[in-house]
């Protein structure tokens, strides 16, 4: 675990890349799930990016009868009125994500040129890790998700990312993670002073085309234009 690097799909939009987006998939998917989104983004609006889509470890998932699948943490209950996520699994996955960040640092990409992104479970890990990361990141992209271990984040959050740009999006018709539950997470973060943008869509538990366009605009803003585009 200390130095474990997860297997991942990697796509570079320009060589050498000057920025990195580490994008975590949802429950039961893998790193290929969001691979197609790279082609949906306009490279002329963005600097050279290394997209990293890691594969989550395989673990038993309680709400799915203990069936092993790729998951960033176990989901122990389907009841949103109580804690659903396994704290140990959340923290283990956060350490694995930190390992990927450290590898990008070793490859020459500074923390403030890195975006942590994720969908559903992956978005929860991106939020959890990014808020606690000890150096300023470029941004956090959290799609169709919520803030895990919400009762401990204030005590554990690092001041380095208190002003980090956060893009949080959710579909009104989401039946996997209810819209109002996710909205409460966004309101908690905003109430504690985070620079969070809340983007609602008329969609279910998915990423829609309008959302992709908004993500592209947000990435262009937080990553900026790079001299390697000339």
Phi, psi and omega in degrees: 000316185306319182240014183294130176250120181293143171296148186204157168273133178235134178227127177252126181278342178202147182242130356278149178288150177252350182221162179226139169241117177260115192242118184261133182280177179268180183302129175080355178266197174210186185297341180284345189302317182254009177306319182295343184293337180300319180286345179275347182264142181279110183296338180289342179267353189232154173287178176293122186239137166263111175272127178242122179243088184286155174267125178294154173299157175269127181212156175293141179241117189303313184290348175255032176072021181078011181291132180287135178201170177291124183206142178280339175195162176285143173254112191267349181207149175266003182270114182283356178278351178228173179295129182259332189267145176280115184302321182297316180295320178301313183289326175296315181292326176298320178294322178294322177292321176299325177297321178293321177298315180298323178293323176295321175302316180293336178272002176100008179259116180287159182304321183283007171246016183241131172252133171263126184228157177185159180242132177057240177306319180296324177292325177298319179290323177298316178295310182304312184289314183299320181291336182260353184294136188278359178229149185298127175265170176284327181175169176231128182246111187237108188248130176050054188212192182207172179271114179278160180048045186298333183287347182246355189292325181297317180290330186261344184298146179261137182298339182301332183243025178290336178250017181293136176295131179237125175254115180238128186228149181204148178269137178301329183263017182294120178258358178269309173238107185305142182306313184295327178294316178293321180300323178298323176296316180295320181292324177297316180293317179296321181294336179262013169095011180280148181276071186258133173257126179258124183239105176270147179223153174275081184208172176260216183276074184201179174247120184265170184297318178301321179296319179298319178297321179291324176297317179300315179297318180294315178299319179300325181285314186279335179267333179073176177268146185243152180296342181285357179275348182283000000 
